[in-house]
Amino acid sequence: MTQRFLLDTSVWINLTKRDSFTQGKFLKAIEAGQVLYHCGPVILELMAGTKPGEDFQMQTRIDAFYQLPHDIHFDYRRAGIMYRELRRKGVTIRSRPDCLIAVIAMAHEGVTLIHDDQDFELIAEHYDLKQERWARAA
């Protein structure tokens, strides 16, 4: 069965930094026929962090993969509620867009969120988020 992976911004950054562990996992996923996705908030974070003059290169990388659609009416609300509920439980998510990325992943059956970000591990402790951490090589 083909797996579907939503790649978080943290994975894209590790790939850009040529992290050997992340590159190895990424290549294995492609060779195994896994379907790799990004989503709107990831594109926003990537483009906001791209150096001047490198926009086209980043856009080309992004456009090589599928985009997971999301419901702008439901997903943003659900992400806001998630953030608020976690805060109420004493869990601090450092980045509100991480809640939106998690909601988008959870809305698509069979999608695993691939990341290198502790926020998603915290979210998964309280929500049914299928996630896997590809931590950078030491």
C-alpha positions as CSV (number, residue, x, y, z in Angstrom):
1,M,0.0,0.0,0.0
2,T,1.3,3.4,-1.0
3,Q,1.9,5.7,1.9
4,R,1.1,9.4,1.7
5,F,3.3,11.9,3.5
6,L,2.7,15.6,4.2
7,L,6.1,17.2,4.5
8,D,6.3,19.9,7.1
9,T,8.4,23.0,6.6
10,S,11.0,21.6,9.0
11,V,11.7,18.7,6.6
12,W,12.0,21.0,3.6
13,I,14.5,23.2,5.6
14,N,16.5,20.1,6.5
15,L,16.6,19.1,2.8
16,T,17.7,22.5,1.8
17,K,20.5,22.3,4.4
18,R,21.5,19.0,2.8
19,D,21.0,17.0,6.0
20,S,22.1,13.5,5.2
21,F,19.5,11.7,7.4
22,T,16.6,13.6,6.0
23,Q,17.9,13.2,2.4
24,G,18.2,9.5,2.9
25,K,14.6,9.2,4.3
26,F,13.3,11.4,1.5
27,L,15.0,9.4,-1.3
28,K,13.8,6.1,0.3
29,A,10.2,7.4,0.3
30,I,10.5,8.4,-3.4
31,E,12.0,5.1,-4.4
32,A,9.3,3.2,-2.5
33,G,6.6,5.1,-4.4
34,Q,5.3,7.2,-1.5
35,V,3.2,10.2,-2.4
36,L,4.7,13.4,-1.0
37,Y,2.6,16.4,-0.4
38,H,2.9,20.0,0.9
39,C,0.1,22.3,1.9
40,G,-0.7,26.0,1.9
41,P,0.8,26.9,5.3
42,V,4.0,25.1,4.4
43,I,4.3,27.0,1.2
44,L,3.7,30.3,3.1
45,E,6.5,29.4,5.6
46,L,8.9,28.3,2.9
47,M,8.4,31.3,0.7
48,A,8.6,33.7,3.6
49,G,12.0,32.2,4.6
50,T,13.5,32.0,1.1
51,K,16.4,34.3,0.4
52,P,16.0,37.1,-2.2
53,G,16.7,35.8,-5.6
54,E,15.9,32.2,-4.7
55,D,12.2,32.4,-5.2
56,F,12.1,30.6,-8.5
57,Q,14.3,27.7,-7.2
58,M,12.0,27.2,-4.2
59,Q,8.8,27.4,-6.3
60,T,10.2,24.8,-8.7
61,R,10.9,22.5,-5.7
62,I,7.5,23.0,-4.3
63,D,5.7,22.5,-7.6
64,A,7.3,19.1,-8.1
65,F,5.0,17.7,-5.4
66,Y,1.3,17.5,-4.8
67,Q,-0.6,20.0,-2.7
68,L,-3.1,18.7,-0.1
69,P,-6.2,20.8,-0.4
70,H,-7.9,22.2,2.7
71,D,-11.2,23.7,3.7
72,I,-10.6,27.3,4.4
73,H,-13.8,27.6,6.5
74,F,-13.4,24.5,8.6
75,D,-9.6,24.0,8.9
76,Y,-8.7,27.5,10.2
77,R,-11.4,27.4,12.8
78,R,-10.4,23.9,13.9
79,A,-6.7,24.9,14.1
80,G,-7.7,27.9,16.3
81,I,-9.7,25.7,18.6
82,M,-6.9,23.1,18.8
83,Y,-4.4,25.8,19.8
84,R,-6.8,27.2,22.4
85,E,-7.6,23.7,23.8
86,L,-3.9,22.8,24.0
87,R,-3.1,26.1,25.8
88,R,-5.9,25.3,28.3
89,K,-4.3,21.9,29.0
90,G,-0.9,23.7,29.6
91,V,0.6,22.7,26.3
92,T,2.3,25.5,24.4
93,I,2.6,25.2,20.7
94,R,5.3,27.6,19.5
95,S,3.8,28.1,16.1
96,R,0.1,28.6,15.4
97,P,0.5,27.5,11.7
98,D,1.7,24.1,13.1
99,C,-1.9,23.6,14.4
100,L,-3.2,24.3,10.9
101,I,-0.7,21.9,9.3
102,A,-1.8,19.2,11.8
103,V,-5.5,19.8,11.1
104,I,-4.9,19.5,7.3
105,A,-3.0,16.2,7.8
106,M,-5.7,14.8,10.1
107,A,-8.4,15.8,7.5
108,H,-6.9,13.4,4.9
109,E,-7.2,9.7,5.8
110,G,-4.0,7.8,5.5
111,V,-1.7,10.9,5.5
112,T,1.3,10.9,7.8
113,L,2.8,14.2,8.8
114,I,6.5,14.1,8.4
115,H,8.4,16.7,10.5
116,D,11.3,17.6,12.6
117,D,9.4,19.7,15.1
118,Q,8.4,18.9,18.7
119,D,5.1,20.8,18.3
120,F,3.7,18.0,16.3
121,E,4.7,15.4,18.9
122,L,2.9,17.4,21.5
123,I,-0.2,17.7,19.3
124,A,-0.2,14.0,18.6
125,E,-0.3,13.3,22.4
126,H,-3.8,15.0,22.5
127,Y,-5.1,14.5,18.9
128,D,-5.3,11.7,16.4
129,L,-2.4,13.0,14.4
130,K,-0.5,10.4,12.5
131,Q,3.1,11.7,12.5
132,E,6.7,10.7,12.2
133,R,9.8,12.7,13.1
134,W,12.7,12.8,10.7
135,A,15.2,14.3,13.1
136,R,18.3,16.0,11.6
137,A,21.5,14.0,11.7
138,A,23.7,14.9,14.7
